[in-house]
Amino acid sequence: MIMAKNVLIKPYITEKTERDTEKLNRYTFIVDKKANKIEIKKAIEAMYNVPVSSVNTVIMPAKAKNRMTRGGAIRGRVSSYKKAYITIPEGETIDIYGEL
C-alpha cells in the first residue's frame, strides 16, 4: 500500500475546478499514476479528515510542445499524469490553501 503523502501529489486549481468546488463540492487532485481509487480515498480521508462520497479518475495524455527561439525550434513534451475528482458530502470542506 502506498502512503498518503505519496498518493496525493498536489491539488489541481483552475477556474473550472473552483467552480466545481463551489457548486458540486468536488475537489481535483493530481495523484500518483499507480494509485487506485481505494488508495486515493484513504489518502484524502487521512490527510484532510473528511469523508469521501466518490472518487473519479482520469489519465491525462502526454502532449507535444514546440517553442520558437533565436536558435530555432525547440521540441519537447509534457508527460502524462493522473487526475482524481473527489466528491465529499454537503457541509464538508477541504482546506487546500492551508497546505500551500
C-alpha positions as CSV (number, residue, x, y, z in Angstrom):
1,M,0.0,0.0,0.0
2,I,1.2,3.5,-0.9
3,M,1.4,6.1,1.9
4,A,-1.0,9.2,1.8
5,K,1.9,11.6,1.1
6,N,3.0,9.6,-1.9
7,V,-0.5,9.1,-3.4
8,L,-1.5,12.8,-3.5
9,I,1.0,14.9,-5.4
10,K,-0.8,18.3,-5.4
11,P,-4.2,20.0,-5.7
12,Y,-5.2,20.9,-9.2
13,I,-6.5,24.5,-9.0
14,T,-8.1,26.2,-12.0
15,E,-11.2,28.3,-12.6
16,K,-13.1,25.3,-13.7
17,T,-12.2,23.2,-10.6
18,E,-13.0,26.2,-8.3
19,R,-16.5,26.3,-9.9
20,D,-16.9,22.6,-9.3
21,T,-15.8,23.0,-5.7
22,E,-18.5,25.8,-5.1
23,K,-21.4,24.1,-7.0
24,L,-20.8,20.3,-6.6
25,N,-18.5,20.1,-3.6
26,R,-15.9,18.4,-5.9
27,Y,-12.1,18.8,-5.5
28,T,-9.5,17.9,-8.0
29,F,-6.0,16.5,-7.2
30,I,-3.0,15.3,-9.3
31,V,-2.2,11.8,-7.9
32,D,0.3,9.1,-8.5
33,K,-0.4,7.2,-11.7
34,K,-0.2,3.8,-10.0
35,A,-2.7,4.7,-7.2
36,N,-6.2,3.2,-7.4
37,K,-9.5,4.8,-6.3
38,I,-9.4,3.0,-2.9
39,E,-5.9,4.2,-2.1
40,I,-6.9,7.8,-3.2
41,K,-10.0,7.7,-1.0
42,K,-8.0,6.6,2.1
43,A,-5.3,9.2,1.4
44,I,-7.8,12.0,1.3
45,E,-9.6,10.8,4.4
46,A,-6.3,10.5,6.3
47,M,-4.8,13.9,5.2
48,Y,-7.9,16.1,5.4
49,N,-10.1,14.3,7.9
50,V,-13.2,14.4,5.7
51,P,-15.5,11.5,4.4
52,V,-15.3,10.9,0.7
53,S,-18.5,10.2,-1.3
54,S,-16.9,9.3,-4.6
55,V,-13.6,9.2,-6.5
56,N,-13.4,9.5,-10.3
57,T,-10.0,9.3,-12.0
58,V,-8.8,10.2,-15.5
59,I,-5.3,9.9,-17.0
60,M,-4.4,13.0,-19.0
61,P,-2.3,12.1,-22.1
62,A,1.1,13.4,-22.9
63,K,1.3,16.4,-25.2
64,A,4.0,17.6,-27.6
65,K,5.1,21.2,-27.2
66,N,7.0,23.4,-29.6
67,R,8.8,26.7,-28.7
68,M,10.5,29.1,-31.1
69,T,13.8,30.7,-30.0
70,R,16.5,32.6,-31.8
71,G,18.4,29.4,-32.3
72,G,15.4,27.7,-33.9
73,A,12.5,25.5,-32.8
74,I,12.8,23.5,-29.6
75,R,10.6,20.4,-29.5
76,G,9.6,18.7,-26.3
77,R,6.8,17.0,-24.5
78,V,4.8,17.3,-21.3
79,S,4.4,13.9,-19.6
80,S,1.1,12.3,-18.8
81,Y,-0.4,12.5,-15.3
82,K,-3.5,11.2,-13.4
83,K,-6.2,13.4,-12.0
84,A,-8.7,12.4,-9.3
85,Y,-12.0,14.1,-8.8
86,I,-13.0,13.8,-5.1
87,T,-16.6,14.4,-4.2
88,I,-17.4,15.0,-0.5
89,P,-20.8,15.3,1.3
90,E,-22.6,18.6,1.6
91,G,-21.4,20.7,4.6
92,E,-17.8,19.3,4.5
93,T,-14.9,21.3,3.1
94,I,-11.2,20.7,2.4
95,D,-8.7,23.4,3.3
96,I,-6.5,23.3,0.2
97,Y,-5.0,26.7,0.6
98,G,-3.8,25.9,4.2
99,E,-1.4,23.3,2.6
100,L,0.1,25.7,0.0
